[in-house]
Amino acid sequence: MTDSSSWTDNSAKIKAAVETHEGALRRFFQRRIRSVSDVDDLIQDVYFRLVRRGGLSDISHVQAYLFQTANSVLRDHRRRNSTHCVSAHEPQKEELEDEDPSPERVLIGKESIEQFANALRELPERTRTIFVLCRLNNLDYKTIGKLQGISVSAVEKHVAKALVHLALRLKD
């Protein structure tokens, strides 16, 4: 199997897992954490771990694996919040660097942006639009759903598909 067909197979299996199990994962996290606003990030962490691991091709019980991964993500989230006293943090003001970036750093940045833009262009138009509204324009799922004439659940699925696609394409 070539790298391209392997990537396509993994991508298809991960996207199917997103569509099939996202609602159950969402309920799993909502019942176990205080801040409902963290649920989307936790779900993303589950899918990013799948992408990093290389997909689902060798897993016979996908749902069980997803929830085992979700449990691990939840444990890491709780540990991070307890050890870092997240509730006591105040946003840090970013300071601008005084020195200009090196030409190499500028080139790497431009290439990264180009790779991201290309991967974004590969998405279906509606998925791309929803992703941009959510992640770049900071609109919430409910508002995006109203703008697009779709349910919040459909918005969640489009964003999840976009994130999986981008993670797979920008993995290297």
C-alpha positions in Angstrom: 0.0 0.0 0.0 1.3 3.4 -0.9 1.6 6.3 1.5 -1.2 8.1 -0.3 -3.7 5.1 -0.1 -2.7 4.4 3.5 -3.4 8.1 4.4 -6.7 7.9 2.5 -7.7 4.7 4.4 -6.7 6.1 7.8 -8.5 9.4 7.0 -11.7 7.6 6.0 -11.7 5.4 9.2 -11.0 8.4 11.5 -13.7 10.4 9.8 -16.1 7.5 10.2 -15.2 7.3 13.9 -15.8 11.1 14.2 -19.2 10.8 12.7 -20.3 7.7 14.5 -19.0 8.3 18.0 -18.7 12.1 18.5 -22.1 12.5 20.3 -21.2 9.7 22.7 -17.8 11.2 23.4 -19.4 14.6 23.9 -21.8 13.2 26.5 -18.9 11.2 28.1 -16.9 14.4 28.7 -19.9 16.6 29.6 -20.8 14.3 32.5 -17.3 14.3 33.8 -16.0 17.8 33.7 -17.1 21.1 35.1 -16.3 23.4 32.2 -18.4 22.4 29.3 -16.4 24.8 27.1 -13.5 22.3 27.4 -15.5 19.5 25.8 -14.6 20.4 22.2 -10.9 20.5 23.0 -11.0 17.1 24.7 -12.7 15.6 21.7 -10.1 17.1 19.5 -7.4 15.6 21.7 -8.9 12.1 21.3 -8.9 12.5 17.5 -5.4 14.0 17.4 -4.2 11.0 19.4 -5.7 8.7 16.7 -4.0 10.7 14.0 -0.6 10.6 15.8 -1.0 6.8 16.3 -1.5 6.4 12.6 -5.2 5.6 12.4 -7.5 2.8 13.3 -6.6 0.0 10.9 -5.3 -2.4 13.5 -8.0 -1.8 16.1 -10.8 -4.4 16.2 -13.1 -2.6 18.7 -13.0 1.1 17.7 -15.6 2.3 20.1 -13.8 0.7 23.1 -10.5 2.1 22.0 -12.0 5.6 21.5 -13.4 5.6 25.1 -10.2 4.2 26.5 -8.4 7.1 24.8 -11.1 9.5 26.0 -10.5 8.3 29.5 -6.8 8.9 29.1 -7.4 12.4 27.7 -9.7 13.2 30.6 -7.1 11.9 33.2 -4.4 14.1 31.5 -6.8 17.1 31.5 -7.6 16.7 35.2 -3.9 16.2 36.1 -2.9 19.3 34.1 -5.7 21.4 35.7 -4.8 20.3 39.2 -1.0 20.7 38.9 -1.1 24.0 37.1 -4.0 25.6 39.1 -5.6 26.6 35.8 -8.5 28.3 37.6 -6.1 30.8 39.2 -4.4 31.7 35.9 -4.7 35.1 34.4 -4.1 35.6 30.7 -0.5 36.6 30.0 0.1 39.6 27.8 2.2 38.7 24.9 5.3 40.7 24.4 6.6 41.4 21.0 10.1 40.3 20.2 12.5 43.1 19.7 14.6 41.4 17.0 13.5 40.6 13.5 13.1 36.9 12.7 15.8 35.3 10.6 15.3 34.8 6.9 15.1 31.0 7.5 12.4 31.5 10.1 10.4 33.7 7.8 10.7 31.1 5.0 9.6 28.2 7.3 6.6 30.4 8.4 5.6 31.1 4.9 5.9 27.4 3.9 3.8 26.4 7.0 1.1 28.9 6.1 1.1 27.7 2.5 0.7 24.1 3.6 -2.1 25.0 5.9 -3.9 27.0 3.1 -3.5 24.1 0.7 -4.9 21.6 3.2 -7.8 24.0 3.9 -8.5 24.3 0.1 -8.8 20.5 -0.1 -11.8 20.5 2.2 -15.3 20.6 0.8 -16.5 24.2 0.6 -19.1 24.0 3.3 -16.8 22.3 5.7 -14.1 24.9 5.0 -16.5 27.7 5.5 -17.7 26.3 8.9 -14.1 25.7 10.0 -13.1 29.3 9.2 -16.2 30.7 10.9 -15.4 28.6 14.0 -11.6 28.7 14.3 -10.6 31.9 12.6 -13.7 34.1 13.2 -14.3 32.6 16.7 -18.1 32.1 16.2 -19.7 29.5 18.4 -21.4 26.4 17.0 -24.9 27.7 17.6 -24.3 30.9 15.6 -22.6 29.0 12.8 -25.6 26.6 12.7 -28.0 29.5 12.3 -25.9 31.1 9.6 -25.5 27.9 7.6 -29.1 26.6 8.3 -27.9 23.4 10.0 -27.9 21.9 13.4 -25.3 22.4 16.1 -24.5 18.7 15.7 -23.8 19.1 12.0 -21.5 22.0 12.7 -19.6 19.9 15.2 -19.2 17.1 12.6 -17.9 19.6 10.0 -15.4 21.1 12.4 -14.3 17.6 13.5 -13.8 16.5 9.9 -11.8 19.6 9.1 -9.6 19.1 12.2 -8.9 15.5 11.3 -8.2 16.4 7.7 -5.8 19.2 8.7 -4.1 17.1 11.3 -3.5 14.3 8.9 -2.2 16.7 6.1 0.0 18.7 8.4 1.2 15.8 10.4 4.8 16.1 9.2 
